[in-house]
């Protein structure tokens, strides 16, 4: 009798586990289908992402920008490549730089955490990211020019109360004052 009861208990446990596994697999497939059809807001096909690490000894920080621009221009010149750009963090990789920003408002100062990504001119064009307002970075945006930023609608709404506002200013602890230019 004990063997039969144990056997029935094991069969019931196996059936229960099978139902749980099949349910989890179905949920995974539904989630995958939903994510595959989601509009990410940027181009997801025919984009090649490569990690390039520049050795600190061979490429000091003063020369890295020049090296990155030369490499980007050389890549863009390869037949079959429409355009090239570089950024510190590709979309959806799960890595980002948490940065504290300060925004002066009529009611005082807002301090918020945000994610930052340093990109080159043409980055948003390569990913075919549409602009709600403003412009992409270009060759006039150099280390010596006034700092500018491209922000998303959520940041603009929270910091300035208007997702279409251009010219808003905020301070980021590493780079100092930054303006949103159109």
C-alpha positions in Angstrom: 0.0 0.0 0.0 2.8 2.4 0.9 4.4 1.8 -2.5 1.2 2.5 -4.4 0.6 5.7 -2.4 4.2 6.8 -3.0 3.9 6.0 -6.7 0.7 7.9 -7.0 2.2 10.9 -5.1 5.2 10.9 -7.5 2.9 10.7 -10.6 0.9 13.6 -9.2 4.1 15.6 -8.6 5.3 14.9 -12.1 2.0 16.0 -13.7 2.0 19.2 -11.6 5.6 20.0 -12.6 4.7 19.3 -16.2 1.8 21.7 -16.1 4.0 24.4 -14.5 6.7 23.9 -17.1 4.3 23.9 -20.1 2.6 27.1 -18.6 6.0 28.8 -18.2 7.0 27.8 -21.8 3.7 29.3 -23.1 4.2 32.5 -21.2 7.8 32.7 -22.5 6.6 32.3 -26.1 3.9 34.9 -25.7 6.4 37.4 -24.2 8.9 36.7 -26.9 6.3 37.3 -29.6 5.2 40.5 -27.9 8.8 41.7 -27.6 9.7 40.8 -31.2 6.8 42.9 -32.5 7.4 45.8 -30.2 8.4 49.2 -31.8 11.7 49.8 -29.9 12.0 53.4 -31.2 15.1 52.6 -33.1 16.3 50.4 -35.9 16.8 46.8 -34.8 17.7 45.0 -38.0 20.8 45.3 -40.2 22.8 47.0 -37.4 26.2 45.6 -36.4 27.4 46.4 -32.9 31.1 46.0 -32.1 32.9 46.6 -28.8 36.2 48.5 -29.3 38.4 49.0 -26.3 41.2 51.5 -26.6 44.2 50.8 -24.4 44.8 53.7 -21.9 48.6 53.6 -22.5 48.4 53.6 -26.3 45.5 56.0 -26.6 45.5 58.7 -23.8 42.2 60.5 -23.2 43.3 63.5 -25.2 43.6 61.5 -28.4 40.7 59.1 -28.0 38.1 61.4 -29.6 40.3 61.8 -32.7 40.9 58.0 -32.9 37.1 57.3 -32.5 36.2 59.8 -35.3 38.9 58.3 -37.6 37.7 54.7 -37.0 34.0 55.7 -37.5 34.9 57.5 -40.8 36.9 54.5 -42.0 34.0 52.1 -41.1 31.5 54.4 -42.9 33.7 54.2 -46.0 33.5 50.5 -46.3 31.3 49.4 -49.3 27.9 48.1 -48.1 27.9 50.2 -44.9 25.3 53.0 -45.1 26.6 54.9 -42.0 28.5 54.4 -38.8 28.6 56.0 -35.4 29.8 55.2 -31.9 28.4 55.4 -28.5 29.4 54.2 -25.0 26.3 52.0 -24.5 24.4 50.3 -27.3 20.6 50.2 -26.8 19.2 47.4 -24.6 22.5 46.0 -23.5 21.6 46.6 -19.8 24.7 48.7 -19.0 24.5 52.4 -18.5 26.0 55.2 -16.5 23.8 56.4 -13.7 24.3 60.2 -13.5 23.0 62.8 -11.1 21.6 65.9 -12.9 20.5 69.2 -11.4 17.8 71.3 -13.0 17.1 74.9 -11.8 13.4 75.6 -11.9 11.2 78.5 -10.7 10.5 76.5 -7.6 14.1 75.7 -6.7 16.4 72.9 -7.9 15.5 69.4 -9.0 18.0 66.6 -8.4 17.4 63.4 -10.4 19.2 60.3 -11.5 19.3 59.5 -15.1 21.2 57.2 -17.5 23.8 58.8 -19.8 25.3 57.6 -23.1 28.0 59.5 -24.9 27.5 59.2 -28.7 29.0 60.6 -31.9 27.5 62.7 -34.6 25.0 60.6 -36.6 24.3 58.1 -33.8 20.5 58.6 -34.0 20.6 58.7 -37.8 22.3 55.2 -37.8 19.7 53.8 -35.5 16.9 55.7 -37.3 15.6 57.2 -34.0 13.0 59.8 -34.7 13.3 63.2 -33.0 10.3 64.8 -31.3 12.1 68.1 -31.3 15.7 69.3 -31.7 18.5 67.8 -33.7 21.1 65.0 -33.8 24.7 65.7 -32.8 26.9 67.0 -35.6 30.5 67.9 -36.4 30.1 71.3 -34.7 29.6 69.5 -31.3 33.3 69.2 -30.3 35.0 69.0 -26.9 35.6 72.8 -27.1 32.0 73.8 -28.1 29.2 74.3 -25.5 27.9 71.0 -24.3 24.6 69.9 -25.7 22.4 66.9 -25.0 19.7 64.9 -26.6 17.1 63.8 -24.0 14.0 61.7 -24.2 10.4 63.0 -23.7 10.2 61.7 -20.1 13.3 63.6 -19.0 12.2 66.8 -20.7 8.7 66.5 -19.2 10.1 65.8 -15.7 12.9 68.4 -15.8 11.2 71.2 -17.7 7.5 70.4 -17.7 7.4 70.3 -21.5 8.7 67.5 -23.7 9.1 69.9 -26.7 11.2 72.5 -24.9 14.5 73.3 -26.4 17.2 75.3 -24.7 16.6 74.0 -21.2 19.7 73.8 -19.0 20.8 71.2 -16.6 24.0 70.4 -14.8 25.6 67.0 -14.8 28.3 66.4 -12.3 31.0 65.3 -14.8 30.6 67.9 -17.5 29.0 71.0 -16.0 26.2 73.0 -17.7 24.5 71.4 -20.7 22.0 73.0 -23.0 19.4 71.3 -25.1 19.8 72.9 -28.5 17.5 72.8 -31.5 
